[in-house]
């Protein structure tokens, strides 16, 4: 079922429709979840048919995850992908093996050979080291990866380098293999030798009363 509405999203009516229409799978961007948190009493909805709840399109703040779980006893699963790809990293139960870590977008899916590269395009194997999210193409090319930017050879040269597709995003993985988004490569700032992305700043602001 698809719900279409012109103008500002009436989040209360949207949530009520999920209940009324017995929706079992829901995907909403974190922007919509933040709107719901600011304007809706989520505990008034039953959501008894909802089995899969997914966030995509931008990172999901851990505060939103905790708020929704406390109100509904259900989890929002965050995923990472692009227009150029399908979902590449995510919180699917069968490959995260350890449950959701709020703020992390999970672990790479088996459909993509995901790597983290440094500025010299060398693979990063040390946890908690920020690098470029890339898809390695030397072994196979994922079915979900786009073919080309039509009429834009310069952008193709920037995206496909030395057998990799570069997403333009930066992240790191922890000791358990969970990946954490930092930001677009051109948005990350450096302060006192720490790399800080907009998502980290936003999460602190969302947490502030």
Secondary structure by P-SEA (a helix, b strand, c coil): cbbbbccccaaaaaaaaaaaacccbbbbcaaaaaaaaacccccccccccccbbbbccbbbbaaaaaaaaaaccbbbbbbbbcccccccccccccccccccccccccccccccbbbbbcccccccccccbbbbbbbbccccccccccccccccaaaaaaaccccbbbccccccccccbbbbbccccccccccccccccaaaaaaaaaacc
